[in-house]
Amino acid sequence: MKGDIIPNGEFLYKYVKPETFPDDQTEIPFGIFQDESLSCDWAAIQKNPERSFHIAEGKNLIVRISVCDEIKFPCNPEQPRHKQPAWEQKIEHDPIAKGEDQSHPDIANPSHSLINGKKKNHITKAIARNSVIYKKVVPGQNDPIEEVGNHDGETTNQAPPNFLPGLIIAFVLIAIIIAFIFILS
């Protein structure tokens, strides 16, 4: 329902254009979180983020944000034990009915949510620390084409690894060792 506060442990999806990331960058740029009313989709309602209308707009890199107190109730970096009420972020459900969004008048978005509040640098960093790059999808397709690292360089949603080249190399090495043992005996 509109205005419901989204609890800790929930996830939000932020859709981003891939060119926001320089080549080979796996860290999430803090700048994507600067909007005072940061628009996202609530994962509890948006079950298929790869089918969002944002994908067709070229925002086909999906960042998943984990809702937590570090984002909601930021502390002063100079005084980590002191929360700053003026910097609090209100994370709320803000569904959009058909006709309410001038940019997309024919689209309803029941999962639309907002992270409201001034975004000081340490707040955007807190959001980035609690985010991962979830998927990169090709517009018009439902499956991810590539899994990308999160801000720590770890990968998420990895495709099954291809073990065949490693198995071939292992068998060749075993055959060489067996041949060498046979020659020595």
C-alpha positions, 0 to 999 in steps of 0.5 A: 500500500502507498506509503508503507515503510519497507522493512529491513531484509527486503530488496529493492531493484535499481535499473541502470544504464550499463554505460554508467560503469566504465569498462571493466569496473565492478564497483557500483558507482555511488552516483547512481544513488544520489537522487533525493527521491531514489526510484526503485522497485520492491522485489517483494512485488516485482518478481521478474525485474528482467521484464521491467519496462526499464530494460527496454529503455536501456537500463538493463543493468539491475542493481539489488539494494538490501534494505537495512538500518545503515541506509535508513538511519545513517551515522555521522562518519566523524562520530559513528555512534551518533545517528543523524536524524536529519540524514534519515532515509525513508524507504517506502512503497510508492506504487504508480497507477496507469496515467500517474507517470507522465514519462510512462502514461500507459504503464502501471508500476505496483512495485515502485518504491522510493528511498527519500532523503538527502543523499550525502556522500557517506549515505550513497556509499552505505547504499552501495555497500548494501548493493550488488549487481544482480543481472544484466539483461538484453532488452527483449529477452528474459534471461541474463546475458552476463553476471557482473561483480558487485562492489567488492569484486565478487560475482552474483548469480553465476552461471554454471562454470564450464568444467570441460577444459579443466577435465581435459587438461587433468586427463592429459596430465594423468596420462603423462604421469602414467606413461612416465611411471610405466617408462620408469618401471 
